[in-house]
Amino acid sequence: MRDVGWFAPVVRIKGRGRYAFLLAWRLDKHGKWHGHVAWLVREQVLWKGVDVWMRAEDLEQVQGQDYRRVPRRFDDDVPF
């Protein structure tokens, strides 16, 4: 069987109803988790990628997605 590799799972942004790809987790120096998420937006006829760090409590899991392989960072001093 061919290994298809890893594909970022989808999360839902609370309060907005927007879905995004979860690229990574980061634990900040205060002990709070943040998720690096990305999505596409359409501007006129062009598509633009958006990626931001959001508080973990603002994200919720989507049924059927596998989050076990999402990378985790524990050092806030080194940029991702």
C-alpha positions as CSV (number, residue, x, y, z in Angstrom):
1,M,0.0,0.0,0.0
2,R,1.4,3.4,-0.9
3,D,2.0,5.9,1.9
4,V,-0.1,9.0,1.0
5,G,1.7,11.1,3.6
6,W,0.3,13.5,6.1
7,F,-2.4,16.1,5.3
8,A,-3.3,18.8,7.9
9,P,-6.7,18.0,9.6
10,V,-9.5,20.5,9.6
11,V,-10.7,22.5,12.6
12,R,-13.7,24.8,13.1
13,I,-13.1,28.4,14.3
14,K,-15.7,29.0,17.1
15,G,-18.0,31.9,16.6
16,R,-17.2,32.3,12.9
17,G,-18.2,29.0,11.5
18,R,-15.1,29.0,9.3
19,Y,-13.1,25.8,8.8
20,A,-9.3,25.9,8.5
21,F,-6.4,23.5,8.3
22,L,-4.6,22.9,11.6
23,L,-0.8,23.1,10.7
24,A,0.7,23.0,14.2
25,W,0.3,23.5,17.9
26,R,2.5,25.8,20.1
27,L,2.7,26.1,23.9
28,D,3.6,29.6,24.9
29,K,5.7,30.7,27.9
30,H,2.5,31.2,29.9
31,G,1.3,27.6,29.4
32,K,-1.4,28.4,26.8
33,W,-1.8,26.4,23.6
34,H,-2.2,28.1,20.2
35,G,-3.0,26.5,16.9
36,H,-1.4,27.6,13.6
37,V,-4.3,27.5,11.1
38,A,-4.7,28.4,7.4
39,W,-7.5,28.8,4.9
40,L,-8.2,30.4,1.5
41,V,-10.2,33.6,0.9
42,R,-11.4,34.9,-2.4
43,E,-10.6,38.5,-3.3
44,Q,-12.3,39.5,-6.6
45,V,-11.2,36.7,-8.9
46,L,-8.0,35.7,-7.0
47,W,-7.6,33.3,-4.1
48,K,-5.3,34.3,-1.2
49,G,-3.9,32.1,1.5
50,V,-4.3,33.3,5.1
51,D,-2.4,31.7,8.1
52,V,-2.5,32.9,11.7
53,W,-1.9,31.6,15.2
54,M,-5.1,31.4,17.3
55,R,-5.8,30.4,20.9
56,A,-6.6,26.7,21.2
57,E,-9.9,27.5,23.0
58,D,-11.1,29.3,19.9
59,L,-10.8,26.1,17.8
60,E,-12.9,23.0,17.9
61,Q,-12.3,19.5,16.5
62,V,-14.3,18.3,13.4
63,Q,-15.6,14.7,13.6
64,G,-13.6,12.3,11.5
65,Q,-10.4,14.3,11.5
66,D,-7.1,12.7,12.8
67,Y,-5.2,15.2,15.0
68,R,-2.5,12.8,16.3
69,R,0.2,13.8,13.8
70,V,-0.2,17.6,14.2
71,P,3.3,18.9,15.1
72,R,3.8,20.5,18.6
73,R,6.2,23.1,19.7
74,F,7.1,23.8,23.3
75,D,9.6,26.6,22.9
76,D,8.2,30.1,22.4
77,D,11.6,31.6,21.7
78,V,12.2,29.9,18.3
79,P,9.9,30.9,15.5
80,F,8.0,28.1,13.8
